[in-house]
Amino acid sequence: MQTMRTKLGEGGRIVIPASFHQNLHLLPGDDIVLHMKKI
């Protein structure tokens, strides 16, 4: 498992780095599950 940090973008969007979505073969419209950990 790999960890990344990102920031909340315009309009409340979460930006996923290109290296992540390329390695995971994510496409527009794919479902993504987020887990929240308070830091």
mmJSON file of the N, C-alpha and C atoms, coordinates in Angstrom:
{"data_MODEL":{"atom_site":{
"group_PDB":["ATOM","ATOM","ATOM","ATOM","ATOM","ATOM","ATOM","ATOM","ATOM","ATOM","ATOM","ATOM","ATOM","ATOM","ATOM","ATOM","ATOM","ATOM","ATOM","ATOM","ATOM","ATOM","ATOM","ATOM","ATOM","ATOM","ATOM","ATOM","ATOM","ATOM","ATOM","ATOM","ATOM","ATOM","ATOM","ATOM","ATOM","ATOM","ATOM","ATOM","ATOM","ATOM","ATOM","ATOM","ATOM","ATOM","ATOM","ATOM","ATOM","ATOM","ATOM","ATOM","ATOM","ATOM","ATOM","ATOM","ATOM","ATOM","ATOM","ATOM","ATOM","ATOM","ATOM","ATOM","ATOM","ATOM","ATOM","ATOM","ATOM","ATOM","ATOM","ATOM","ATOM","ATOM","ATOM","ATOM","ATOM","ATOM","ATOM","ATOM","ATOM","ATOM","ATOM","ATOM","ATOM","ATOM","ATOM","ATOM","ATOM","ATOM","ATOM","ATOM","ATOM","ATOM","ATOM","ATOM","ATOM","ATOM","ATOM","ATOM","ATOM","ATOM","ATOM","ATOM","ATOM","ATOM","ATOM","ATOM","ATOM","ATOM","ATOM","ATOM","ATOM","ATOM","ATOM","ATOM","ATOM"],
"id":[1,2,3,4,5,6,7,8,9,10,11,12,13,14,15,16,17,18,19,20,21,22,23,24,25,26,27,28,29,30,31,32,33,34,35,36,37,38,39,40,41,42,43,44,45,46,47,48,49,50,51,52,53,54,55,56,57,58,59,60,61,62,63,64,65,66,67,68,69,70,71,72,73,74,75,76,77,78,79,80,81,82,83,84,85,86,87,88,89,90,91,92,93,94,95,96,97,98,99,100,101,102,103,104,105,106,107,108,109,110,111,112,113,114,115,116,117],
"type_symbol":["N","C","C","N","C","C","N","C","C","N","C","C","N","C","C","N","C","C","N","C","C","N","C","C","N","C","C","N","C","C","N","C","C","N","C","C","N","C","C","N","C","C","N","C","C","N","C","C","N","C","C","N","C","C","N","C","C","N","C","C","N","C","C","N","C","C","N","C","C","N","C","C","N","C","C","N","C","C","N","C","C","N","C","C","N","C","C","N","C","C","N","C","C","N","C","C","N","C","C","N","C","C","N","C","C","N","C","C","N","C","C","N","C","C","N","C","C"],
"label_atom_id":["N","CA","C","N","CA","C","N","CA","C","N","CA","C","N","CA","C","N","CA","C","N","CA","C","N","CA","C","N","CA","C","N","CA","C","N","CA","C","N","CA","C","N","CA","C","N","CA","C","N","CA","C","N","CA","C","N","CA","C","N","CA","C","N","CA","C","N","CA","C","N","CA","C","N","CA","C","N","CA","C","N","CA","C","N","CA","C","N","CA","C","N","CA","C","N","CA","C","N","CA","C","N","CA","C","N","CA","C","N","CA","C","N","CA","C","N","CA","C","N","CA","C","N","CA","C","N","CA","C","N","CA","C","N","CA","C"],
"label_alt_id":[null,null,null,null,null,null,null,null,null,null,null,null,null,null,null,null,null,null,null,null,null,null,null,null,null,null,null,null,null,null,null,null,null,null,null,null,null,null,null,null,null,null,null,null,null,null,null,null,null,null,null,null,null,null,null,null,null,null,null,null,null,null,null,null,null,null,null,null,null,null,null,null,null,null,null,null,null,null,null,null,null,null,null,null,null,null,null,null,null,null,null,null,null,null,null,null,null,null,null,null,null,null,null,null,null,null,null,null,null,null,null,null,null,null,null,null,null],
"label_comp_id":["MET","MET","MET","GLN","GLN","GLN","THR","THR","THR","MET","MET","MET","ARG","ARG","ARG","THR","THR","THR","LYS","LYS","LYS","LEU","LEU","LEU","GLY","GLY","GLY","GLU","GLU","GLU","GLY","GLY","GLY","GLY","GLY","GLY","ARG","ARG","ARG","ILE","ILE","ILE","VAL","VAL","VAL","ILE","ILE","ILE","PRO","PRO","PRO","ALA","ALA","ALA","SER","SER","SER","PHE","PHE","PHE","HIS","HIS","HIS","GLN","GLN","GLN","ASN","ASN","ASN","LEU","LEU","LEU","HIS","HIS","HIS","LEU","LEU","LEU","LEU","LEU","LEU","PRO","PRO","PRO","GLY","GLY","GLY","ASP","ASP","ASP","ASP","ASP","ASP","ILE","ILE","ILE","VAL","VAL","VAL","LEU","LEU","LEU","HIS","HIS","HIS","MET","MET","MET","LYS","LYS","LYS","LYS","LYS","LYS","ILE","ILE","ILE"],
"label_asym_id":["A","A","A","A","A","A","A","A","A","A","A","A","A","A","A","A","A","A","A","A","A","A","A","A","A","A","A","A","A","A","A","A","A","A","A","A","A","A","A","A","A","A","A","A","A","A","A","A","A","A","A","A","A","A","A","A","A","A","A","A","A","A","A","A","A","A","A","A","A","A","A","A","A","A","A","A","A","A","A","A","A","A","A","A","A","A","A","A","A","A","A","A","A","A","A","A","A","A","A","A","A","A","A","A","A","A","A","A","A","A","A","A","A","A","A","A","A"],
"label_entity_id":["1","1","1","1","1","1","1","1","1","1","1","1","1","1","1","1","1","1","1","1","1","1","1","1","1","1","1","1","1","1","1","1","1","1","1","1","1","1","1","1","1","1","1","1","1","1","1","1","1","1","1","1","1","1","1","1","1","1","1","1","1","1","1","1","1","1","1","1","1","1","1","1","1","1","1","1","1","1","1","1","1","1","1","1","1","1","1","1","1","1","1","1","1","1","1","1","1","1","1","1","1","1","1","1","1","1","1","1","1","1","1","1","1","1","1","1","1"],
"label_seq_id":[1,1,1,2,2,2,3,3,3,4,4,4,5,5,5,6,6,6,7,7,7,8,8,8,9,9,9,10,10,10,11,11,11,12,12,12,13,13,13,14,14,14,15,15,15,16,16,16,17,17,17,18,18,18,19,19,19,20,20,20,21,21,21,22,22,22,23,23,23,24,24,24,25,25,25,26,26,26,27,27,27,28,28,28,29,29,29,30,30,30,31,31,31,32,32,32,33,33,33,34,34,34,35,35,35,36,36,36,37,37,37,38,38,38,39,39,39],
"pdbx_PDB_ins_code":[null,null,null,null,null,null,null,null,null,null,null,null,null,null,null,null,null,null,null,null,null,null,null,null,null,null,null,null,null,null,null,null,null,null,null,null,null,null,null,null,null,null,null,null,null,null,null,null,null,null,null,null,null,null,null,null,null,null,null,null,null,null,null,null,null,null,null,null,null,null,null,null,null,null,null,null,null,null,null,null,null,null,null,null,null,null,null,null,null,null,null,null,null,null,null,null,null,null,null,null,null,null,null,null,null,null,null,null,null,null,null,null,null,null,null,null,null],
"Cartn_x":[0.846,0.0,0.888,0.513,1.284,0.453,1.107,0.426,0.79,-0.17,0.084,-0.617,-0.155,-0.842,-1.27,-2.419,-2.909,-3.694,-4.095,-4.859,-6.221,-7.134,-8.457,-8.366,-8.858,-8.772,-10.022,-10.097,-11.238,-12.533,-13.555,-14.862,-14.927,-13.933,-13.946,-13.463,-12.772,-12.277,-10.957,-10.805,-9.554,-8.727,-7.487,-6.602,-5.811,-5.901,-5.141,-3.945,-2.718,-1.538,-1.57,-1.04,-1.037,-0.411,0.661,1.319,0.365,-0.529,-1.495,-2.543,-3.18,-4.259,-3.737,-2.509,-1.93,-1.626,-1.006,-0.676,-1.912,-2.993,-4.236,-5.184,-4.777,-5.593,-6.98,-7.025,-8.294,-8.738,-10.03,-10.619,-11.707,-12.006,-13.094,-14.382,-15.038,-16.278,-16.085,-14.826,-14.566,-14.931,-15.432,-15.717,-14.422,-14.274,-13.099,-13.587,-13.032,-13.393,-12.308,-12.718,-11.778,-11.918,-10.785,-10.774,-10.215,-10.87,-10.45,-9.693,-8.567,-7.786,-7.451,-7.883,-7.625,-6.163,-5.475,-4.069,-3.864],
"Cartn_y":[-1.176,0.0,1.234,2.203,3.437,4.592,5.524,6.671,7.929,8.83,10.111,11.206,12.415,13.586,14.428,15.038,15.939,17.043,18.013,19.128,19.191,19.807,20.033,21.163,20.911,21.903,22.754,23.492,24.363,23.564,24.113,23.466,22.217,22.009,20.846,19.569,19.677,18.492,18.024,16.707,16.109,15.763,16.221,15.976,14.699,13.743,12.495,12.635,12.508,12.649,11.685,12.145,11.354,9.98,9.899,8.6,7.594,8.063,7.165,6.701,7.641,7.189,6.415,6.651,5.853,4.434,4.29,2.958,2.153,2.828,2.142,2.01,2.557,2.498,3.091,4.223,4.89,5.684,5.641,6.374,7.301,8.382,9.255,8.455,8.687,7.978,6.742,6.293,5.136,5.477,4.485,4.658,4.541,5.392,5.383,5.408,4.549,4.504,5.229,6.162,6.913,6.475,6.366,6.079,7.316,7.744,8.96,8.619,9.289,9.165,10.577,10.931,12.275,12.379,13.425,13.607,14.909],
"Cartn_z":[0.0,0.0,0.0,-0.8,-0.904,-0.362,0.284,0.874,0.102,-0.017,-0.665,0.115,-0.055,0.492,-0.687,-0.539,-1.573,-0.899,-1.646,-1.091,-1.757,-1.056,-1.597,-2.609,-3.807,-4.872,-4.968,-6.049,-6.319,-6.3,-5.701,-5.692,-4.841,-3.936,-3.059,-3.712,-4.826,-5.533,-4.941,-4.87,-4.411,-5.639,-5.652,-6.783,-6.532,-7.467,-7.382,-8.326,-7.797,-8.649,-9.839,-10.962,-12.194,-11.985,-11.193,-10.985,-10.353,-9.471,-8.841,-9.836,-10.536,-11.416,-12.612,-13.035,-14.119,-13.646,-12.478,-11.951,-11.601,-11.202,-10.842,-12.027,-13.182,-14.403,-14.172,-13.465,-13.196,-14.416,-14.666,-15.778,-15.251,-15.971,-15.542,-15.335,-14.211,-13.897,-13.037,-12.834,-11.971,-10.528,-9.801,-8.377,-7.586,-6.583,-5.714,-4.272,-3.429,-2.011,-1.223,-0.369,0.463,1.908,2.606,4.041,4.727,5.792,6.468,7.75,7.935,9.158,9.599,10.787,11.293,11.707,11.233,11.595,12.314],
"occupancy":[1.0,1.0,1.0,1.0,1.0,1.0,1.0,1.0,1.0,1.0,1.0,1.0,1.0,1.0,1.0,1.0,1.0,1.0,1.0,1.0,1.0,1.0,1.0,1.0,1.0,1.0,1.0,1.0,1.0,1.0,1.0,1.0,1.0,1.0,1.0,1.0,1.0,1.0,1.0,1.0,1.0,1.0,1.0,1.0,1.0,1.0,1.0,1.0,1.0,1.0,1.0,1.0,1.0,1.0,1.0,1.0,1.0,1.0,1.0,1.0,1.0,1.0,1.0,1.0,1.0,1.0,1.0,1.0,1.0,1.0,1.0,1.0,1.0,1.0,1.0,1.0,1.0,1.0,1.0,1.0,1.0,1.0,1.0,1.0,1.0,1.0,1.0,1.0,1.0,1.0,1.0,1.0,1.0,1.0,1.0,1.0,1.0,1.0,1.0,1.0,1.0,1.0,1.0,1.0,1.0,1.0,1.0,1.0,1.0,1.0,1.0,1.0,1.0,1.0,1.0,1.0,1.0],
"B_iso_or_equiv":[0.0,0.0,0.0,0.0,0.0,0.0,0.0,0.0,0.0,0.0,0.0,0.0,0.0,0.0,0.0,0.0,0.0,0.0,0.0,0.0,0.0,0.0,0.0,0.0,0.0,0.0,0.0,0.0,0.0,0.0,0.0,0.0,0.0,0.0,0.0,0.0,0.0,0.0,0.0,0.0,0.0,0.0,0.0,0.0,0.0,0.0,0.0,0.0,0.0,0.0,0.0,0.0,0.0,0.0,0.0,0.0,0.0,0.0,0.0,0.0,0.0,0.0,0.0,0.0,0.0,0.0,0.0,0.0,0.0,0.0,0.0,0.0,0.0,0.0,0.0,0.0,0.0,0.0,0.0,0.0,0.0,0.0,0.0,0.0,0.0,0.0,0.0,0.0,0.0,0.0,0.0,0.0,0.0,0.0,0.0,0.0,0.0,0.0,0.0,0.0,0.0,0.0,0.0,0.0,0.0,0.0,0.0,0.0,0.0,0.0,0.0,0.0,0.0,0.0,0.0,0.0,0.0],
"pdbx_formal_charge":[null,null,null,null,null,null,null,null,null,null,null,null,null,null,null,null,null,null,null,null,null,null,null,null,null,null,null,null,null,null,null,null,null,null,null,null,null,null,null,null,null,null,null,null,null,null,null,null,null,null,null,null,null,null,null,null,null,null,null,null,null,null,null,null,null,null,null,null,null,null,null,null,null,null,null,null,null,null,null,null,null,null,null,null,null,null,null,null,null,null,null,null,null,null,null,null,null,null,null,null,null,null,null,null,null,null,null,null,null,null,null,null,null,null,null,null,null],
"auth_seq_id":[1,1,1,2,2,2,3,3,3,4,4,4,5,5,5,6,6,6,7,7,7,8,8,8,9,9,9,10,10,10,11,11,11,12,12,12,13,13,13,14,14,14,15,15,15,16,16,16,17,17,17,18,18,18,19,19,19,20,20,20,21,21,21,22,22,22,23,23,23,24,24,24,25,25,25,26,26,26,27,27,27,28,28,28,29,29,29,30,30,30,31,31,31,32,32,32,33,33,33,34,34,34,35,35,35,36,36,36,37,37,37,38,38,38,39,39,39],
"auth_comp_id":["MET","MET","MET","GLN","GLN","GLN","THR","THR","THR","MET","MET","MET","ARG","ARG","ARG","THR","THR","THR","LYS","LYS","LYS","LEU","LEU","LEU","GLY","GLY","GLY","GLU","GLU","GLU","GLY","GLY","GLY","GLY","GLY","GLY","ARG","ARG","ARG","ILE","ILE","ILE","VAL","VAL","VAL","ILE","ILE","ILE","PRO","PRO","PRO","ALA","ALA","ALA","SER","SER","SER","PHE","PHE","PHE","HIS","HIS","HIS","GLN","GLN","GLN","ASN","ASN","ASN","LEU","LEU","LEU","HIS","HIS","HIS","LEU","LEU","LEU","LEU","LEU","LEU","PRO","PRO","PRO","GLY","GLY","GLY","ASP","ASP","ASP","ASP","ASP","ASP","ILE","ILE","ILE","VAL","VAL","VAL","LEU","LEU","LEU","HIS","HIS","HIS","MET","MET","MET","LYS","LYS","LYS","LYS","LYS","LYS","ILE","ILE","ILE"],
"auth_asym_id":["A","A","A","A","A","A","A","A","A","A","A","A","A","A","A","A","A","A","A","A","A","A","A","A","A","A","A","A","A","A","A","A","A","A","A","A","A","A","A","A","A","A","A","A","A","A","A","A","A","A","A","A","A","A","A","A","A","A","A","A","A","A","A","A","A","A","A","A","A","A","A","A","A","A","A","A","A","A","A","A","A","A","A","A","A","A","A","A","A","A","A","A","A","A","A","A","A","A","A","A","A","A","A","A","A","A","A","A","A","A","A","A","A","A","A","A","A"],
"auth_atom_id":["N","CA","C","N","CA","C","N","CA","C","N","CA","C","N","CA","C","N","CA","C","N","CA","C","N","CA","C","N","CA","C","N","CA","C","N","CA","C","N","CA","C","N","CA","C","N","CA","C","N","CA","C","N","CA","C","N","CA","C","N","CA","C","N","CA","C","N","CA","C","N","CA","C","N","CA","C","N","CA","C","N","CA","C","N","CA","C","N","CA","C","N","CA","C","N","CA","C","N","CA","C","N","CA","C","N","CA","C","N","CA","C","N","CA","C","N","CA","C","N","CA","C","N","CA","C","N","CA","C","N","CA","C","N","CA","C"],
"pdbx_PDB_model_num":[1,1,1,1,1,1,1,1,1,1,1,1,1,1,1,1,1,1,1,1,1,1,1,1,1,1,1,1,1,1,1,1,1,1,1,1,1,1,1,1,1,1,1,1,1,1,1,1,1,1,1,1,1,1,1,1,1,1,1,1,1,1,1,1,1,1,1,1,1,1,1,1,1,1,1,1,1,1,1,1,1,1,1,1,1,1,1,1,1,1,1,1,1,1,1,1,1,1,1,1,1,1,1,1,1,1,1,1,1,1,1,1,1,1,1,1,1]
}}}
